[in-house]
Amino acid sequence: MTGIEVLPVEGVPEVNAGDDLPEMLFEAVGDILRSGDILVVTHKIASKAEGRIADLASVEPSEFAKDFASRFDKDPRHVEVVLRESERIVKMDRGIIISETRHGLVCANAGVDASNVPGKDTVCLLPEDPDDSARAIHEHLREKMGLEIPVIITDSFGRPWRVGITNVAIGVAGMNPMSDYRGMEDPHGCPLEASVLAVADELAAASELAMNKTDGVPAAIVRGYPYEPASGAAEELVMPPERDLFR
């Protein structure tokens, strides 16, 4: 019986604005990647390389941000950055901001995060285009290795009705992010009518078990999963507004 392996990628140095992230990742994984592998990368290093870092010392919060922050003991500058990164506010209550980003992602704080970035007055934003970030790495690995290695960019999201966070795919290149079973039959002969699996999210979640939030490991290799090669994009995983029951 075959199985799936998830291998941590160690040895990636601290990433700074302007660094050539695709080359840095190639140097870290070039000797161990195999045909059929999938490279999963945390968005933090993509954001750092792209300069998607905000210095809170330079942020002047609005009165709206100050009012919300004062009621819930938050940093008004952090709140202001969240508001600026939000396309739409879904809910603001109990010190929590749920918003829709310009990418169409609905998440806490528009993906603005203070963890795993240097400096107490520094926050990390999402990449401008996570799918483009994934494509850049995918294409660089193809040029360097002659292999079509799918790439998934991840972030940690909370989930309605469930406690705890899990990694999801916010950028994808080189694979179909979903597996569509509709029209097939289950082992009992029942037709499958709504089974579309978000496999990129499942692979992103599995990768977190190997990377771990506190270990400083920003990437992982998934080996043995029979993905479907495709141009692919994480934006395919975003629920269209007309089908979103929670708008």
N, C-alpha and C positions, 0 to 999 in steps of 0.2 A: 504493500500500500504506500502510495506517495503522500507527502504532506507539504505543508508550507512552512518555510523558515523566515524569521524576522531577525535581521542581523544589525546591531548598532554600528554606525560609522563613527569611528573615533579618529582623533588627530586633525580635525578641522580647526584651524586657529581662529582667534577672535576676529570677527568680521567688522570692518569699518566702512564708512561711506566712501564710495568710489572704488572699492575692491572689485576685482574680477571674480565674482562668485562662481560662475560656471567652471573657470579654470581651477579655483580652489577646491571645488568638489571633485573635479577630475583627478587632481593630484591625490586626493584622499581615497578615491574609490577605483581609480583606473586599473589597479592591479588585482582587484577582487571582483569587479563586476563581470557577470556572465550574460550571454544571450538569454533572454527570457526573464531577467531580473527587472524589478521596478525600484526606482530610487524615490524615497519619500523624504521631503525636506521641510523642516519647520519654517513658517513664514518669517520668523524673527530674523534669520540671517539674510533672507531676501530683502526684507525691509531695511536692515542696516546697510547692506551694500548699495541700496537705491537711495540712501539718505532720508528714509522715511522715519526720521526721529525728530521729536519736538522738544525744545528746551523750554520748560515751563517758566523759567525766569524771564523769557521774552514775551509771554502771553499776557495780554490785558483782558481779564474776564469781563463779560457783559453783566449788567445788573441782573438779568435773568439767571445767569450762571451763579452769581454771588448769592442770590436768594435761595436757590435750590441747595447750594453747597452749605449755606449757614443752617438750614433746617435739618441736614443729615450729617453734619460734621465731615464734609468732603472738602477737598482742595478745589476752590473755584476755578483755578487755572486748568486743572485736569478736566473739570466739567466743561469748560469752554472749548477745549480741544475736541472733546467728544461731540459737542453740538456742531462744531465746524465740520467734523467728519461725517455727520449724519445727513442723509438725504431726506429722511422722514423719521419723526419721533413716533414710536409705537406706544410706549408706556414710560412714564416717569413716576415712580412711587417708591417709598421706603428706601430712598437713597440709591435706587437702581434705575438705570436708563437702558431701555431696550429700544434700539433704533435700526433703521434700514440704511445701509451704506450705499454709496454710489454704485457699488458692484451688484446691488440687489440682495446682499446678505442681511438677514435679520439676526441681530446678536446683541449681547450686552456691550454697552459703551462703544459702539461702532468699531469694535476691535481694538480700541486704544488700550494699551497695557503697559504697566510700569515694571513688570517682572522681567528678569533676564536682560536688562539693559543697564549699562553703567551710569551711576549718578542718581541721587535721590530726586533731582528735579528734571528727570528725563523720562519721556514716555515713547513707546514705539507705536507707529501707525501701521495699518495694513499696506501692502504694496499697492501701487497705483493700479496695476493690472496683474493679478496673480496668475492668470492663465498665460500672459505674456512672459512672466518670470519663469514659469515652468517650461515654456517653449524654448526660451534662451538656453536653459540648462540642457534640455533634450537635444537641441540642435548642436550644441557644443560637444556633447558626448558622442553624437553621430560623427562629427568631423574628426574627433580625436581617435575614436575607437572603431568606427565603422559598424557600430551596433545601434539598433533602434531601442533605446532604453526609455520606457515611459517614466514620466516624472510627475509626482503629486506634491503640491504645496499645501501644508496643513495649518490649521489654527484650532484652538480649543473652544468649543461652544457648550453652553448650558443647553438643557432640553426641557421643553414643557412637560410637566407631569412626572419628571424623573429628577432625582437628586444627583448631583455630581456633573462633571464636565467630561466630554470625550472629544478626541480629535476628529475633525471633518476635513474634507478636501475643499480648499478654496481656489486652487489652481491645478490644472491637469493638462498634460501633453502626452501624445503618443499612445493613448489607449481610450477605449470607450469607458466613460465613467459609470455606466450603468449596464446591467445585464437584464435583458427583457425576456421573461418567460411566458408572456401572454400568448395564448394560442396553443401552448403545450399542455400536456396532461400530467397530473401527479401520478404516483405509483398505483393509485386506486382507480385511475381512469377519469378522474374529475378534471374538467378543463380549467386552466389557470386564466383568469380574466383580469387580474389587477396586479400581478406579481412582477414588479420592476425593481430590482435590487440596486441600491446605491453602492456599488462595489468599491468605488473610489473612497467613499466615506468609511466603509468597513476596513479597507486597507490602511487608511489614515489612522483609524482607531487602534488597529493592531500594532502599528508602528510605535505608538506612544509607549507601549509596554516594553519596548526595547530601548527607546530614547530616554524616557523618564525625565520629569521636569527639573529635577535637581542635580542631574549628572553632567550637565553641560555637553550632551550629545545632540547635535542639531539635525541629524539625518539617520536614515535606516534603509536597509536593502530588504525588500520582500522577494523571496526566492521560492519558485514552485507554484505560483498562482497562474492559472491558464487564462490570462487576460485576453481581450479582443483588441488587436491593434487597430487604431483609428486616429484621426487627427485629434478628436476629443477636446473637451473644455469643461471646466467646473461650472461655468455658467449654465450648462445644461441641467445641473442639479437644482437650480433655483426655481422654486415654485412660481409659475406664471400668475400674475395678479388675478386673472379671471378665474383661477382655480383655487385661490387662497381663501379658505373659509374663515380665516382669523383677521382679515382686514376690516 
